[in-house]
Amino acid sequence: MSSPEVRRTVWLLRGAALVFGVLGLSIALWLADKAVRYPHILARQGSAEAPLWIPMLVFVLVCMGASIFLFLRAAARVARGEDLYARRHRRHPSERLASERNSAASTS
């Protein structure tokens, strides 16, 4: 983590993870409150009935955990100095030509 730009990027990614955590937990607490207040609400499809609140709560927690994991992993990779966009698949033609020229110049 040498440059201020890298530190700022790491800080923003960790902040995004924190925001997702706070939002996810607040939604999970809201769902838990509704589950306690209205336990009789069920999801129905045809003649089948299933609990509504538990799957919704699990879905929110899993998505929150995955988002936090991805943001923190990206922050760690940036902190190690990795360029997250270095090997992307859809480069612009000008970037592709520049990288080909750089590789051709380095091999000759």
QUINORRA-V10756 format. One record per residue. N is the residue number from 1. RES is the residue in three letters. PSI is psi in whole degrees, 0 to 359 (* if undefined). Layout:
<<N RES PSI> <N RES PSI>>
This chain:
<<1 MET 86> <2 SER 311> <3 SER 156> <4 PRO 331> <5 GLU 320> <6 VAL 316> <7 ARG 320> <8 ARG 320> <9 THR 316> <10 VAL 317> <11 TRP 317> <12 LEU 320> <13 LEU 320> <14 ARG 324> <15 GLY 321> <16 ALA 321> <17 ALA 319> <18 LEU 316> <19 VAL 315> <20 PHE 322> <21 GLY 315> <22 VAL 314> <23 LEU 316> <24 GLY 317> <25 LEU 323> <26 SER 321> <27 ILE 319> <28 ALA 319> <29 LEU 321> <30 TRP 316> <31 LEU 320> <32 ALA 320> <33 ASP 316> <34 LYS 326> <35 ALA 324> <36 VAL 319> <37 ARG 322> <38 TYR 66> <39 PRO 344> <40 HIS 351> <41 ILE 124> <42 LEU 154> <43 ALA 130> <44 ARG 137> <45 GLN 109> <46 GLY 235> <47 SER 358> <48 ALA 141> <49 GLU 143> <50 ALA 155> <51 PRO 142> <52 LEU 319> <53 TRP 320> <54 ILE 312> <55 PRO 324> <56 MET 317> <57 LEU 317> <58 VAL 318> <59 PHE 313> <60 VAL 316> <61 LEU 321> <62 VAL 315> <63 CYS 320> <64 MET 313> <65 GLY 319> <66 ALA 318> <67 SER 316> <68 ILE 317> <69 PHE 314> <70 LEU 318> <71 PHE 317> <72 LEU 325> <73 ARG 318> <74 ALA 320> <75 ALA 319> <76 ALA 320> <77 ARG 319> <78 VAL 320> <79 ALA 329> <80 ARG 354> <81 GLY 8> <82 GLU 139> <83 ASP 112> <84 LEU 341> <85 TYR 11> <86 ALA 322> <87 ARG 39> <88 ARG 157> <89 HIS 322> <90 ARG 79> <91 ARG 156> <92 HIS 150> <93 PRO 323> <94 SER 323> <95 GLU 321> <96 ARG 316> <97 LEU 320> <98 ALA 318> <99 SER 326> <100 GLU 320> <101 ARG 320> <102 ASN 318> <103 SER 325> <104 ALA 322> <105 ALA 326> <106 SER 335> <107 THR 340> <108 SER *>>
